[in-house]
């Protein structure tokens, strides 16, 4: 059950970095405006902007991490005595990576 939760949270974080998330926020905003127009005041707009900024930060961080992993994978593949399994460690759960680093 715990592994399922960890995988789900990791996948949720990856999904939050996709353009589909921004479309979902835009759709939510349109529905909110159509249904509860009077409640979309400055507080509501600030909440939506905070959500969008958090998603932008998450997307930029995810992009940077993916680029770094691609560069490191290329370096690992270029080294003749490097262990190939290390190139795929980014597919593991964060807790598993931390345990590997502690060894």
HUTA-V911251 format. One record per helix or strand of 3 or more residues. SS is the DSSP state (H for helix, E for strand). FROM is the first residue (numbers start at 1). LEN is the number of residues. If there is no record, write none. Layout:
SS | FROM | LEN
SS | FROM | LEN
This chain:
H | 2 | 14
H | 19 | 17
H | 37 | 3
H | 42 | 37
H | 84 | 8
H | 94 | 9
